[in-house]
Amino acid sequence: MVYVCEKCKFVFERQGEVTNCPGCGSGHIRPADEAECRQYIEERKRARG
């Protein structure tokens, strides 16, 4: 599942329960919406070349 940190806007993917942002440690995270998920996937594809 893809998540977004409300504090630092870091977008990340994890499986299982997530309680804190791996970027800033904030507990203010939420599941990414459909558009954020698509953008995250596209960015990953570009990074992999």
C-alpha positions, 0 to 999 in steps of 0.5 A: 500500500502507498502512504503519504506523510501529512507533515513532510509530504513523503510518499512511500510504500509499505506492507502491513501496519504503518504508524510513522513516516520513515522520512520524518518520523511523524505519525500523521500518515494516510493512505495515498489517494488514486492520483498519488498512487499513480504518480508514485508508480510512474516515478518508480518506473522512471527511476528504474530506467 
